[in-house]
Amino acid sequence: MLDRAGIDIFKDRFEQYMAFVGSFWEGGVRINTKCETNVPGLYAAGDSSGTNFTGPTYAALGSGMAGAAVTGYRAGQSAAQFALDAEGPSISESEIARFRDSVNEPLKRESGFSTDHVLTRVQQTILPYEVRMVMHEKRLQAALTMIEFFRDHFLPKLRAVNTHDLRKAHEVRNIMLGAEMQLRAALFRTESRGSFYREDYPRRDDENWLKWVMLKEEDGKMKLWTEPVPKEYWGDTSLSHEERYPLQYQA
Ligand SMILES: Cc1cc2nc3c(=O)[nH]c(=O)nc-3n(C[C@H](O)[C@H](O)[C@H](O)COP(=O)(O)OP(=O)(O)OC[C@H]3O[C@@H](n4cnc5c(N)ncnc54)[C@H](O)[C@@H]3O)c2cc1C
């Protein structure tokens, strides 16, 4: 459906709603219309895929299941095709051993922070309504300060008690990284747009912020910058938010 609409989601990035509740329209691994990621042989579908086709607000009810069904079907087809043509992987024994060691590291620790403890602390920091939904620089900064502390002090001492817990340890690491990225991006965007609401910048600011916020790792730090949203995606910016997104305001 996306290529029928003339959208190449691999190149054409859309602004994303930032939240941790988990749903297809909040981002994920960026894919193209074949559900390929930029890692050959890795495909993503459903909530784990970043199609971004709704922009900064939830365009239509039911898009979650529709998106999951379409991307699931396509990812399956593409992955099967890749498997047919692919040669066996070549990886050295030493590389496997190094990878196994690093994956199992939390299992080997005899004492440390439990995964449940760290997960609960992260959730308590980033999920409250006054941090996540109604945002303000001071509260976002306070949450970021805590996340940085957890990252530096809890993660290096994360302890898994069994292999189920090991899965959680890796999820907690990823959640921590996602939390930091989202808080930094939220602090960076000094306006409100769609479902993204900053109490200290309550207005949409198309002049300065019709842009995507980009993040990447550089020299061990998160670098942030903006890229303009291409004009063909703008729509009629003279309309009010209510007129642009009528579905959001239906009784
Ligand atoms: C509260 C809520 C209401 C929603 N309402 C609607 C709605 O009205 N209409 C709509 O269209 N969409 C709705 N959505 C969105 C929709 O439910 C999702 O977009 C859709 O279910 C995503 O499907 P999925 O297969 O990608 O992921 P999921 O349905 O989350 O499936 C992922 C599966 O993977 C399993 N899993 C996770 N980790 C592992 C692992 N390590 N090993 C093995 N298995 C694992 C999970 O247990 C899960 O069963 C709603 C979502 C929520 C949260």
PDBQT file of the ligand as one rigid body, heavy atoms in Angstrom, charges set to zero:
ROOT
HETATM    1  C1  LIG A 301      -3.702  -1.128  24.202  1.00  0.00    +0.000 C 
HETATM    2  C2  LIG A 301      -3.592  -1.281  22.718  1.00  0.00    +0.000 A 
HETATM    3  C3  LIG A 301      -4.702  -1.116  21.927  1.00  0.00    +0.000 A 
HETATM    4  C4  LIG A 301      -4.612  -1.270  20.544  1.00  0.00    +0.000 A 
HETATM    5  N1  LIG A 301      -5.728  -1.098  19.781  1.00  0.00    +0.000 NA
HETATM    6  C5  LIG A 301      -5.671  -1.299  18.453  1.00  0.00    +0.000 A 
HETATM    7  C6  LIG A 301      -6.829  -1.198  17.648  1.00  0.00    +0.000 A 
HETATM    8  O1  LIG A 301      -7.936  -0.936  18.098  1.00  0.00    +0.000 OA
HETATM    9  N2  LIG A 301      -6.696  -1.409  16.309  1.00  0.00    +0.000 N 
HETATM   10  C7  LIG A 301      -5.504  -1.719  15.754  1.00  0.00    +0.000 A 
HETATM   11  O2  LIG A 301      -5.437  -1.928  14.554  1.00  0.00    +0.000 OA
HETATM   12  N3  LIG A 301      -4.381  -1.818  16.498  1.00  0.00    +0.000 NA
HETATM   13  C8  LIG A 301      -4.426  -1.624  17.827  1.00  0.00    +0.000 A 
HETATM   14  N4  LIG A 301      -3.285  -1.725  18.598  1.00  0.00    +0.000 N 
HETATM   15  C9  LIG A 301      -2.008  -2.005  17.939  1.00  0.00    +0.000 C 
HETATM   16  C10 LIG A 301      -1.901  -3.485  17.543  1.00  0.00    +0.000 C 
HETATM   17  O3  LIG A 301      -2.326  -4.305  18.604  1.00  0.00    +0.000 OA
HETATM   18  C11 LIG A 301      -0.448  -3.805  17.182  1.00  0.00    +0.000 C 
HETATM   19  O4  LIG A 301       0.002  -2.870  16.221  1.00  0.00    +0.000 OA
HETATM   20  C12 LIG A 301      -0.284  -5.235  16.635  1.00  0.00    +0.000 C 
HETATM   21  O5  LIG A 301      -0.820  -6.185  17.524  1.00  0.00    +0.000 OA
HETATM   22  C13 LIG A 301       1.189  -5.533  16.403  1.00  0.00    +0.000 C 
HETATM   23  O6  LIG A 301       1.342  -6.881  16.024  1.00  0.00    +0.000 OA
HETATM   24  P1  LIG A 301       2.790  -7.548  16.027  1.00  0.00    +0.000 P 
HETATM   25  O7  LIG A 301       2.593  -8.948  15.519  1.00  0.00    +0.000 OA
HETATM   26  O8  LIG A 301       3.772  -6.659  15.340  1.00  0.00    +0.000 OA
HETATM   27  O9  LIG A 301       3.277  -7.555  17.553  1.00  0.00    +0.000 OA
HETATM   28  P2  LIG A 301       2.658  -8.340  18.806  1.00  0.00    +0.000 P 
HETATM   29  O10 LIG A 301       1.189  -8.581  18.623  1.00  0.00    +0.000 OA
HETATM   30  O11 LIG A 301       3.114  -7.576  20.005  1.00  0.00    +0.000 OA
HETATM   31  O12 LIG A 301       3.389  -9.757  18.735  1.00  0.00    +0.000 OA
HETATM   32  C14 LIG A 301       4.728  -9.941  19.132  1.00  0.00    +0.000 C 
HETATM   33  C15 LIG A 301       4.816 -11.321  19.790  1.00  0.00    +0.000 C 
HETATM   34  O13 LIG A 301       6.207 -11.651  19.986  1.00  0.00    +0.000 OA
HETATM   35  C16 LIG A 301       6.341 -12.248  21.270  1.00  0.00    +0.000 C 
HETATM   36  N5  LIG A 301       7.744 -12.043  21.702  1.00  0.00    +0.000 N 
HETATM   37  C17 LIG A 301       8.344 -10.930  22.160  1.00  0.00    +0.000 A 
HETATM   38  N6  LIG A 301       9.635 -11.147  22.436  1.00  0.00    +0.000 NA
HETATM   39  C18 LIG A 301       9.871 -12.442  22.130  1.00  0.00    +0.000 A 
HETATM   40  C19 LIG A 301      11.031 -13.269  22.190  1.00  0.00    +0.000 A 
HETATM   41  N7  LIG A 301      12.215 -12.800  22.616  1.00  0.00    +0.000 N 
HETATM   42  N8  LIG A 301      10.904 -14.540  21.799  1.00  0.00    +0.000 NA
HETATM   43  C20 LIG A 301       9.722 -15.038  21.328  1.00  0.00    +0.000 A 
HETATM   44  N9  LIG A 301       8.582 -14.297  21.254  1.00  0.00    +0.000 NA
HETATM   45  C21 LIG A 301       8.665 -13.016  21.654  1.00  0.00    +0.000 A 
HETATM   46  C22 LIG A 301       5.327 -11.523  22.145  1.00  0.00    +0.000 C 
HETATM   47  O14 LIG A 301       4.997 -12.301  23.278  1.00  0.00    +0.000 OA
HETATM   48  C23 LIG A 301       4.143 -11.373  21.164  1.00  0.00    +0.000 C 
HETATM   49  O15 LIG A 301       3.268 -12.465  21.196  1.00  0.00    +0.000 OA
HETATM   50  C24 LIG A 301      -3.368  -1.592  19.984  1.00  0.00    +0.000 A 
HETATM   51  C25 LIG A 301      -2.251  -1.758  20.793  1.00  0.00    +0.000 A 
HETATM   52  C26 LIG A 301      -2.351  -1.620  22.147  1.00  0.00    +0.000 A 
HETATM   53  C27 LIG A 301      -1.121  -1.831  23.009  1.00  0.00    +0.000 C 
ENDROOT
TORSDOF 0
